[in-house]
Amino acid sequence: MLHLKSATELRNLISAGEVSARAVLDAHLRQIERVNGKVNAIVTLDVERAVQWSIEADEHQAKGRPLGVLHGLPVVHKDLFSTAGMRTTFGSPIYKDHVPDSDELIVQRLREAGAVSIGKSNTPEFGAGSQTFNKVFGATRNPYNLQKTCGGSSGGAAVALATRMVPIADGSDMGGSLRNPASFCNVVGFRPSTGRVPTWPSDNAWFSFGVQGPMARNVQDVSLMLAAIAGPDPRVPLSITEPSEQFLGSLDIDLRGKRVAFAPTLGGLPVCREVVKVIEEQRRIFTELGCEVVDACLDFDKANDVFRILRGFRFAMKFGGLVDQHREQMKETVLWNISEGKKLSGEDIANAQRWRTELFDRAAKFFEQFDFLVGPVTQVPPFNIEDQFVSEIEGTKFTSYIDWMQSCYLVTATGMPAISVPAGFTPNGLPIGVQIIGGYRRDLDVLRIANAFELATDIASQAPKIALA
């Protein structure tokens, strides 16, 4: 039952010589064969090369060579990330047969750390939206209820983790794409500080909304994976120069006296009552851990405008050139994002940058008063898989397909690190995550309090029945 063990447990077993990388791979391949057809999480599977890489990993170890921090661990890559010799579609019919000739940096770092690439995880077209479906592969289903969505855009990654098909997975996050599916699938997704995980290649090295990061079934494994993918790169001007080894250390923390701002609606957003109830129930955990818990929230004034303007700008820049030739192959929400971006004036973008700077300044002062901000990851539980997005919450109607994602994307606008950790279930058994946000570059502190919360609740260990049947 190797596929049921955590990444850290597997790494220790492999390094001790108690199991081989090939045996670990085979256990996960069997789980993929058994489960993936029911959830549609892994959309490209490269068994032949994965087997060869696992054999090479065992040969490497047999020769007594140093082992990478992820040695022998199977991993799936989000289908937005270029993988050499492995199909990368970006969830778009335009690229349904695209096979890159090089790896992007996060994939390269994972392989250099010894991870065994086994395939690609499903994502919505160009990562647009927190519901994982596309015309190339179809929808990915929530493992706790196959009639519900898994969220997105790293939805395939979250489901692959929840169903124990892989121990680690990579993802990306502009408006919540590491955090949202983690919440919906009872796993952990971490959005690092801007620059913590460098993104290369990029057509805009100065764009700081979109980040790449780790996903796993527990916080310890997320930290282990972050140690492999974080760290500076001279080609990435925004990359943080701090070494990644800090994430290999202990996550133990004394939380006595730490000040937690507790905001179950993140400052008055429309949030489903079931979600608020779960978040409220976890207030006592932070108190029991020794924290001083205060009802307070960062002032997110103009954060909504900042996100929407700069998101539109990014879509117009990155995908605007595809519209003339491929409009009929692109989904409406992608076209809408591009259209919104093309409407922008220089004054719009200047205002967004000024407002974002003011927001960052407020956040910096806020995290001088408080160590952490705790609130909901998502404003709703997992919803029906037939619905492309949420149009109303508790009587509040929305005008666009991204409005229901504010609890994630307002945080994006700050640039601060944020994590989704399993926090509970609705009466119908659907997962709900709690979002813990920290000050800029205080990624390790966020991981530490998240780990303490996870150990105190043990909710993350509750696997979906489909993974264990």
C-alpha positions in Angstrom: 0.0 0.0 0.0 2.9 2.3 -0.8 0.5 4.8 -2.6 -1.2 5.6 0.7 2.0 6.8 2.3 3.1 10.5 2.4 5.8 11.9 0.2 8.0 12.3 3.3 7.4 8.7 4.4 8.2 7.4 0.9 11.3 9.5 0.6 12.6 8.1 4.0 11.8 4.5 2.9 13.6 4.9 -0.4 16.7 6.6 1.1 16.9 3.9 3.7 16.9 1.3 0.9 13.7 -0.3 2.3 11.8 0.2 -1.0 12.9 1.0 -4.5 11.8 3.9 -6.7 10.5 1.4 -9.2 8.3 -0.3 -6.5 6.9 3.1 -5.5 6.2 4.0 -9.1 4.4 0.7 -9.8 2.2 1.1 -6.7 1.1 4.5 -8.0 0.6 3.3 -11.5 -1.7 0.6 -10.2 -3.7 3.2 -8.3 -3.9 5.4 -11.5 -5.2 2.4 -13.5 -7.8 1.7 -10.8 -9.1 5.3 -10.1 -8.2 7.7 -12.9 -11.0 6.6 -15.3 -13.5 7.7 -12.6 -12.2 11.2 -12.0 -10.2 12.2 -15.1 -7.4 13.9 -13.2 -4.3 12.7 -15.2 -4.8 13.4 -18.8 -1.5 12.4 -20.3 0.4 9.4 -18.9 4.0 8.5 -19.9 4.5 5.1 -18.4 7.5 4.1 -20.5 9.6 7.0 -19.6 8.5 7.0 -16.0 9.6 3.4 -15.6 12.9 4.2 -17.2 13.4 7.2 -14.9 12.6 5.1 -11.8 15.1 2.4 -12.9 17.7 5.1 -13.3 16.9 6.5 -9.9 17.5 3.1 -8.4 20.7 2.7 -10.3 21.8 6.1 -9.1 21.2 5.1 -5.5 22.9 1.8 -5.9 26.1 3.6 -6.9 26.1 5.5 -3.7 25.5 8.9 -5.3 23.8 11.7 -3.3 20.0 11.7 -3.5 17.8 14.6 -4.3 15.2 15.8 -1.8 12.4 14.2 -4.0 14.4 11.1 -5.0 12.0 8.5 -6.5 8.8 10.3 -5.8 6.2 10.2 -8.6 4.9 13.6 -9.7 2.4 15.0 -12.2 2.9 18.3 -13.9 0.0 20.7 -14.5 -0.9 20.8 -18.2 0.1 24.4 -18.4 3.8 23.6 -17.8 6.0 22.7 -20.8 7.5 19.2 -20.5 10.1 18.0 -23.0 8.8 15.1 -25.1 5.5 15.0 -23.2 2.3 16.4 -24.6 1.3 19.8 -23.2 -2.0 21.1 -24.3 -2.7 24.1 -22.0 -6.2 22.6 -22.0 -6.8 24.1 -25.4 -7.9 22.5 -28.7 -5.4 24.8 -30.4 -2.5 22.8 -28.7 -4.1 19.4 -28.4 -1.1 17.8 -30.2 1.6 20.1 -28.9 4.8 18.4 -27.7 7.4 20.8 -26.3 11.1 20.2 -26.8 12.2 21.6 -23.4 11.1 21.7 -19.8 10.2 24.9 -18.0 12.1 25.7 -14.8 9.7 24.1 -12.3 9.7 20.8 -14.2 13.5 20.9 -14.5 13.9 21.5 -10.8 11.6 18.7 -9.8 13.5 16.3 -12.0 16.8 17.5 -10.8 15.5 16.8 -7.2 14.9 13.2 -8.2 11.2 13.2 -8.8 9.8 10.8 -11.4 7.5 12.5 -13.9 4.6 10.3 -14.8 2.3 12.6 -16.7 0.1 15.8 -16.9 -2.8 16.9 -14.7 -5.9 18.4 -16.1 -6.6 22.1 -16.2 -9.2 24.5 -17.7 -8.3 26.1 -21.0 -5.2 28.3 -20.4 -5.9 28.0 -16.6 -8.9 30.4 -16.9 -11.4 29.7 -14.1 -11.7 27.7 -10.9 -13.6 24.8 -12.5 -11.5 22.2 -14.3 -12.9 21.3 -17.7 -11.9 21.8 -21.3 -12.8 20.6 -24.8 -9.7 18.4 -25.1 -10.1 16.1 -22.1 -13.5 17.0 -20.5 -14.1 17.7 -16.8 -12.2 16.5 -13.7 -14.5 15.2 -11.0 -14.4 15.8 -7.3 -13.3 12.5 -5.5 -15.6 13.2 -2.5 -18.6 13.4 -4.8 -18.3 12.7 -8.5 -21.2 15.0 -9.4 -19.3 18.0 -8.0 -16.4 20.0 -9.4 -12.8 19.7 -8.0 -12.2 23.4 -8.5 -9.3 24.8 -10.5 -7.3 25.6 -12.2 -4.9 23.0 -10.7 -7.9 20.7 -10.4 -6.3 17.6 -11.9 -3.4 18.0 -9.5 -5.6 18.2 -6.4 -7.7 15.2 -7.5 -4.6 13.1 -8.3 -3.3 13.8 -4.8 -6.6 13.2 -3.0 -7.1 9.9 -4.7 -3.5 8.8 -3.8 -2.4 8.5 -7.5 0.6 10.7 -6.7 2.2 12.0 -3.5 3.2 15.4 -4.8 2.0 17.6 -7.7 2.9 21.0 -9.1 0.5 23.8 -9.8 0.1 27.5 -10.5 -2.0 30.3 -9.0 -3.1 33.6 -10.3 -6.6 34.0 -8.8 -6.5 31.0 -6.4 -5.5 28.0 -8.6 -3.4 26.3 -6.0 -5.7 27.1 -3.1 -9.2 26.7 -4.5 -8.8 23.0 -5.7 -6.9 22.1 -2.5 -9.9 23.4 -0.5 -12.4 21.5 -2.7 -10.4 18.2 -2.5 -9.1 18.2 1.1 -5.4 18.5 0.2 -2.9 21.3 0.8 -2.1 24.0 -1.8 0.5 26.7 -1.1 0.7 30.0 -3.0 4.3 31.2 -2.2 5.3 34.9 -1.9 5.8 36.5 -5.3 9.3 35.5 -6.5 9.8 32.5 -4.1 9.4 30.0 -7.0 10.9 31.6 -10.1 8.9 31.1 -13.4 11.0 30.7 -16.6 10.6 31.0 -19.5 8.2 33.9 -19.4 6.9 36.5 -21.9 6.7 39.1 -19.1 9.3 38.7 -16.4 7.9 41.5 -14.4 4.3 40.2 -14.1 3.9 39.1 -10.5 0.3 37.9 -10.2 0.8 34.4 -11.4 3.0 32.1 -9.3 3.9 28.5 -9.4 4.0 26.3 -6.3 3.6 22.9 -4.5 0.6 20.8 -3.7 0.5 17.7 -1.5 -1.6 15.8 1.0 0.0 17.4 4.0 2.0 20.5 4.9 5.2 18.7 5.6 5.2 17.3 2.0 4.4 20.7 0.6 7.5 22.1 2.5 9.6 19.3 1.2 8.5 20.0 -2.4 9.1 23.7 -2.0 12.7 23.0 -1.0 13.1 21.6 -4.5 11.5 24.3 -6.5 12.2 27.5 -4.6 15.4 29.5 -4.8 16.8 32.2 -7.1 17.4 32.1 -10.8 19.5 34.7 -12.6 17.1 34.8 -15.5 14.1 35.8 -13.3 14.4 39.4 -12.0 11.8 39.0 -9.3 13.2 35.8 -7.8 13.9 35.8 -4.1 17.5 35.2 -3.3 17.0 33.3 -0.1 18.1 29.6 -0.4 15.5 26.9 -0.4 17.1 24.7 2.2 15.2 26.5 4.9 12.1 24.5 3.9 13.8 21.2 4.8 14.0 22.1 8.5 11.5 21.4 11.3 8.1 23.0 11.0 7.7 23.0 14.8 6.6 26.4 16.1 5.7 27.9 19.4 2.5 29.8 18.7 2.0 31.2 22.1 1.4 34.9 21.8 1.2 35.0 18.0 -1.6 37.3 16.9 -4.1 35.9 14.5 -6.6 38.1 12.7 -9.7 36.0 12.2 -12.0 36.8 9.3 -14.6 34.2 8.4 -16.0 36.3 5.5 -12.6 38.0 4.7 -14.0 41.5 5.4 -17.6 41.1 4.4 -17.6 39.0 1.2 -20.7 36.9 0.5 -19.8 33.5 1.9 -22.0 30.4 2.0 -23.2 29.7 5.5 -21.8 26.1 5.4 -18.3 27.6 4.7 -18.6 30.2 7.5 -19.7 27.5 10.0 -16.6 25.3 9.2 -14.2 28.3 9.5 -15.8 29.5 12.7 -15.5 26.0 14.2 -11.8 26.1 13.8 -11.3 29.4 15.7 -10.8 27.4 18.9 -7.9 25.4 17.3 -5.8 28.6 16.9 -6.7 29.6 20.5 -5.7 26.1 21.8 -2.4 26.4 20.0 -1.7 29.5 22.0 -2.6 32.2 19.5 -4.3 35.4 20.5 -7.3 35.4 18.1 -8.8 38.8 17.2 -11.7 39.6 14.9 -10.0 41.7 12.3 -9.2 41.8 8.6 -6.9 43.5 6.2 -8.5 46.4 4.3 -8.8 45.1 0.7 -9.9 48.4 -0.7 -9.3 48.5 -4.5 -7.9 44.9 -4.5 -10.8 43.8 -6.7 -10.1 46.5 -9.3 -6.4 45.8 -9.1 -6.9 42.1 -9.8 -9.4 42.5 -12.6 -7.4 45.2 -14.4 -4.1 43.4 -14.3 -5.6 40.0 -15.0 -7.2 41.5 -18.2 -3.9 43.1 -19.1 -2.2 39.7 -18.7 -4.7 37.8 -20.8 -4.6 40.4 -23.6 -0.9 40.3 -23.7 -0.5 36.5 -23.5 -3.4 35.2 -25.6 -4.6 38.2 -27.6 -2.7 37.1 -30.7 -4.6 33.8 -30.8 -8.0 35.4 -31.3 -7.8 36.3 -35.0 -7.0 32.7 -36.1 -8.5 30.6 -33.4 -11.5 32.4 -31.9 -13.9 29.5 -32.6 -11.6 27.2 -30.6 -11.4 29.3 -27.5 -13.9 29.3 -24.7 -16.0 32.3 -24.0 -14.5 33.1 -20.6 -11.0 33.3 -22.2 -12.3 35.6 -24.9 -13.9 37.7 -22.2 -10.7 38.1 -20.3 -8.8 39.1 -23.5 -11.6 41.6 -24.4 -11.5 43.1 -21.0 -7.7 43.5 -21.3 -7.9 45.1 -24.7 -10.3 47.8 -23.4 -7.8 49.0 -20.9 -6.1 52.4 -21.2 -2.8 53.5 -19.9 -4.5 55.4 -17.1 -6.3 52.2 -16.1 -3.1 50.3 -15.8 -1.4 53.2 -14.0 -4.2 53.3 -11.5 -4.1 49.6 -10.9 -0.3 49.8 -10.2 -0.8 52.7 -7.8 -3.7 51.0 -5.9 -1.7 47.8 -5.7 1.2 49.6 -4.1 -1.1 51.2 -1.6 -2.6 47.8 -0.9 0.9 46.3 -0.3 1.7 49.1 2.1 -1.5 48.5 4.1 -0.7 44.8 4.1 2.8 45.3 5.3 1.5 47.5 8.2 -1.2 44.9 8.9 1.3 42.2 9.3 3.3 44.3 11.8 0.2 44.1 14.0 -0.8 40.5 13.3 1.3 37.5 12.5 -1.4 35.8 10.4 -4.7 36.4 8.7 -7.2 33.5 8.8 -10.3 33.2 6.6 -12.1 31.1 4.0 -10.3 29.8 0.9 -13.5 29.6 -1.1 -16.8 31.3 -0.6 -18.8 28.1 -1.5 -18.4 24.4 -1.1 -17.8 22.3 -4.3 -20.6 22.9 -6.7 -22.3 20.8 -9.5 -19.9 19.8 -12.2 -22.3 20.9 -14.9 -22.0 24.5 -13.7 -19.1 26.4 -15.2 -19.0 28.9 -12.3 -21.0 30.3 -9.4 -23.5 33.0 -10.2 -24.9 33.7 -6.8 -24.0 33.3 -3.1 -26.4 33.9 -0.2 -28.6 36.2 -2.4 -25.7 38.2 -3.9 -25.7 37.8 -7.7 -22.5 38.1 -9.7 -21.8 39.8 -13.1 -18.8 37.8 -14.2 -17.5 34.2 -13.9 -14.7 35.2 -11.6 -16.6 37.2 -8.9 -17.1 34.1 -6.7 -13.4 33.7 -6.4 -12.7 36.9 -4.5 -11.6 35.2 -1.3 -8.6 33.9 -3.2 -7.9 36.7 -5.7 -8.1 39.6 -3.3 -5.2 37.9 -1.5 -3.3 37.5 -4.8 -3.3 41.2 -5.3 -1.3 41.6 -2.0 1.5 39.3 -3.1 1.5 37.7 0.3 2.0 33.9 0.9 -1.2 32.0 1.5 -2.0 28.3 2.1 -5.2 26.2 1.9 -5.3 23.6 4.6 -8.2 21.1 5.2 -10.5 22.4 7.8 -13.7 20.3 7.7 -16.6 19.0 5.8 -20.1 20.2 5.0 -23.0 18.0 6.3 -23.0 16.4 2.8 -19.4 15.4 3.2 -17.8 18.1 0.9 -14.4 19.4 1.9 -13.8 23.0 3.1 -10.3 24.5 3.5 -9.1 27.3 5.7 -6.8 30.0 4.2 -3.9 31.2 6.3 -2.1 34.3 5.0 1.2 35.7 6.3 3.5 38.7 5.7 5.5 39.0 2.5 8.4 36.5 2.3 7.2 34.9 5.6 6.5 31.7 3.7 8.1 29.4 6.4 6.0 30.9 9.1 2.9 30.2 7.1 3.9 26.6 6.6 4.7 26.3 10.3 1.3 27.5 11.6 -0.5 25.5 8.9 1.4 22.4 10.0 0.4 23.0 13.6 -3.2 23.5 12.6 -3.1 20.3 10.5 -1.7 18.2 13.3 -4.2 19.5 15.8 -7.2 18.7 13.6 -6.1 15.6 11.5 -8.7 16.5 8.9 -6.2 16.2 6.1 -5.9 12.4 6.7 -9.6 11.8 5.7 -9.3 10.3 2.2 -12.2 10.0 -0.2 -13.7 6.5 -0.3 -12.9 6.2 -4.0 -9.2 6.3 -3.0 -9.4 3.4 -0.6 -12.1 1.1 -2.1 
